[in-house]
Amino acid sequence: MEKLSNDINKLENNVVKYIYIKYIQEKNLSENTEDIENTEDIANTEDIENTEDIESKNTEDIEKIENREKKGRKKQNKIRDKVEFDLYRKNIFNQTRSCFVLNQVDLIKEDLRLMKLADKAYELNPARFKKSEYELPPDVLRCSYIRKHHHRYYRCKNQIMNTNSDVCKKHETVDNIFYDNYNDLLEHLTK
């Protein structure tokens, strides 16, 4: 995954550099005027009488033009103002680059944040609390069953069956084998 991320970063940087050099970096007017003058000189070959001399002259001139263009391309592929290029690149890539892998810590923090909102509403008025207005039920009404999926722990989002139980109907007969591991993670996060 890291290799893919590095390859994508290299591709993005190459594209940004190409766009900057091709369209944003100002070209010297002297380079452009020299090319125009040289092509006009080559085009004025009317004074040569022999057609064979014209053809050989044209091929030599074409080779000279191609060599100049290659040298011009090499010059153009360099960034002249490094500071300006860095500012341009920062404007394009203003976000941090990461693989966007779901992290257990992030999942638990988001779960706690949503549960805290529901807890506050439930504490204010338990009789008028509606679970449908919140994404999660408050902690006292939420099932305590912990499941593991793709090496991450998730707490069940269902409401408990009654006040005497701490699990929902779905997990009533299932052993809660990941409960201790989940609580250990919570302890490390709350410290």
C-alpha positions as CSV (number, residue, x, y, z in Angstrom):
1,M,0.0,0.0,0.0
2,E,2.9,2.3,0.8
3,K,4.5,1.6,-2.6
4,L,1.3,2.5,-4.4
5,S,1.0,5.7,-2.4
6,N,4.6,6.6,-3.3
7,D,4.1,5.9,-6.9
8,I,1.0,8.0,-7.0
9,N,2.8,10.9,-5.3
10,K,5.6,10.7,-7.9
11,L,3.1,10.8,-10.7
12,E,1.3,13.7,-9.2
13,N,4.6,15.6,-8.7
14,N,5.6,15.0,-12.3
15,V,2.3,16.2,-13.6
16,V,2.4,19.3,-11.5
17,K,6.0,20.0,-12.6
18,Y,5.0,19.5,-16.3
19,I,2.0,21.8,-16.0
20,Y,4.0,24.5,-14.2
21,I,6.8,24.4,-16.8
22,K,4.5,24.2,-19.8
23,Y,1.8,26.7,-18.9
24,I,2.7,28.8,-15.8
25,Q,6.5,29.4,-16.0
26,E,7.1,32.5,-18.1
27,K,9.2,31.9,-21.2
28,N,12.0,34.2,-22.2
29,L,11.1,36.3,-25.2
30,S,14.6,36.1,-26.4
31,E,14.4,32.3,-26.8
32,N,11.2,32.6,-28.8
33,T,12.5,35.4,-31.1
34,E,15.7,33.5,-31.9
35,D,13.8,30.5,-33.0
36,I,11.6,32.7,-35.3
37,E,14.6,34.4,-36.8
38,N,16.3,31.1,-37.5
39,T,13.3,29.6,-39.2
40,E,12.9,32.8,-41.4
41,D,16.6,32.5,-42.5
42,I,16.1,28.9,-43.4
43,A,13.0,29.6,-45.4
44,N,14.8,32.1,-47.6
45,T,16.6,29.6,-49.8
46,E,15.4,31.0,-53.1
47,D,18.9,32.2,-54.1
48,I,20.1,28.6,-54.5
49,E,19.9,27.4,-58.2
50,N,20.4,23.7,-58.0
51,T,17.5,21.6,-56.7
52,E,19.9,19.0,-55.2
53,D,21.6,21.7,-53.3
54,I,18.2,22.9,-52.0
55,E,17.2,19.5,-50.8
56,S,20.5,18.9,-49.0
57,K,20.4,22.4,-47.6
58,N,16.8,21.8,-46.3
59,T,17.7,18.5,-44.6
60,E,20.7,20.1,-42.9
61,D,18.5,23.0,-41.8
62,I,15.8,20.7,-40.5
63,E,18.4,18.8,-38.5
64,K,19.7,22.1,-37.1
65,I,16.2,23.1,-36.1
66,E,15.5,19.8,-34.5
67,N,18.8,20.1,-32.5
68,R,17.8,23.6,-31.4
69,E,14.4,22.3,-30.4
70,K,15.9,19.5,-28.3
71,K,18.2,22.0,-26.6
72,G,15.2,24.3,-26.0
73,R,13.2,21.5,-24.5
74,K,16.0,20.6,-22.2
75,K,16.2,24.3,-21.1
76,Q,12.4,24.4,-20.7
77,N,12.3,21.3,-18.5
78,K,14.1,23.1,-15.7
79,I,12.3,25.2,-13.1
80,R,13.7,28.7,-13.1
81,D,12.1,30.0,-9.9
82,K,12.1,27.3,-7.2
83,V,10.3,29.4,-4.6
84,E,7.5,30.2,-7.0
85,F,7.2,26.5,-7.9
86,D,7.0,25.5,-4.3
87,L,4.2,28.0,-3.6
88,Y,2.3,26.7,-6.7
89,R,2.8,23.1,-5.5
90,K,1.6,23.9,-2.0
91,N,-1.5,25.6,-3.4
92,I,-2.4,22.4,-5.3
93,F,-1.5,19.9,-2.6
94,N,-2.9,21.7,0.4
95,Q,-4.0,18.5,2.1
96,T,-1.9,15.9,3.9
97,R,-1.2,12.7,2.0
98,S,-2.1,9.5,3.6
99,C,-3.5,6.1,2.6
100,F,-6.8,6.8,4.4
101,V,-6.7,3.5,6.2
102,L,-9.4,3.2,8.9
103,N,-7.7,3.2,12.2
104,Q,-9.1,1.6,15.4
105,V,-8.4,4.7,17.4
106,D,-10.2,7.0,15.0
107,L,-13.2,4.6,14.9
108,I,-13.4,4.5,18.7
109,K,-13.1,8.3,19.0
110,E,-15.9,8.9,16.5
111,D,-18.1,6.4,18.3
112,L,-17.4,8.1,21.7
113,R,-18.2,11.5,20.2
114,L,-21.5,10.4,18.8
115,M,-22.4,8.6,22.0
116,K,-21.6,11.7,24.1
117,L,-24.1,13.7,22.1
118,A,-26.8,11.1,22.7
119,D,-25.8,10.9,26.4
120,K,-26.3,14.7,26.9
121,A,-29.7,14.6,25.3
122,Y,-30.8,11.6,27.4
123,E,-29.5,13.2,30.6
124,L,-31.5,16.4,30.0
125,N,-34.8,14.7,29.5
126,P,-35.0,10.9,29.5
127,A,-38.7,10.7,28.9
128,R,-38.6,12.7,25.7
129,F,-35.4,11.1,24.3
130,K,-35.9,9.7,20.8
131,K,-33.3,7.3,19.5
132,S,-34.2,8.1,15.9
133,E,-32.9,11.6,16.2
134,Y,-29.4,10.4,17.0
135,E,-27.1,8.0,15.2
136,L,-26.4,6.0,18.4
137,P,-28.3,5.4,21.6
138,P,-26.8,6.7,24.8
139,D,-24.4,4.5,26.7
140,V,-26.9,3.3,29.3
141,L,-29.3,2.1,26.5
142,R,-26.7,0.7,24.1
143,C,-25.9,-3.0,23.7
144,S,-22.4,-3.8,25.2
145,Y,-21.6,-6.6,22.7
146,I,-18.3,-6.1,21.0
147,R,-17.6,-7.7,17.6
148,K,-14.4,-7.9,15.6
149,H,-14.3,-7.2,11.9
150,H,-11.1,-6.8,9.8
151,H,-8.9,-6.5,13.0
152,R,-11.0,-3.7,14.4
153,Y,-13.5,-3.8,17.3
154,Y,-17.0,-2.4,16.9
155,R,-19.6,-2.0,19.6
156,C,-23.1,-3.0,18.7
157,K,-25.4,0.0,17.9
158,N,-28.7,-1.6,18.9
159,Q,-30.7,-0.7,22.0
160,I,-30.8,-3.0,25.0
161,M,-33.8,-5.3,25.4
162,N,-34.8,-4.2,28.9
163,T,-33.4,-2.4,31.9
164,N,-32.2,-5.7,33.5
165,S,-29.9,-6.6,30.5
166,D,-26.9,-5.0,29.0
167,V,-27.3,-6.6,25.5
168,C,-29.8,-6.5,22.7
169,K,-32.0,-9.4,21.6
170,K,-29.6,-10.3,18.8
171,H,-26.7,-10.9,21.2
172,E,-28.6,-12.3,24.2
173,T,-27.2,-15.8,23.7
174,V,-23.7,-14.9,22.3
175,D,-20.5,-14.8,24.3
176,N,-18.9,-11.4,24.4
177,I,-15.3,-12.6,23.9
178,F,-13.8,-9.2,22.8
179,Y,-15.2,-7.1,25.6
180,D,-11.9,-7.0,27.6
181,N,-9.8,-6.1,24.6
182,Y,-12.2,-3.3,23.7
183,N,-12.1,-2.0,27.3
184,D,-8.3,-2.0,27.2
185,L,-8.3,0.1,24.1
186,L,-10.8,2.5,25.7
187,E,-8.5,2.9,28.8
188,H,-5.5,3.7,26.6
189,L,-7.5,6.4,24.8
190,T,-9.0,8.0,27.8
191,K,-5.6,8.4,29.6
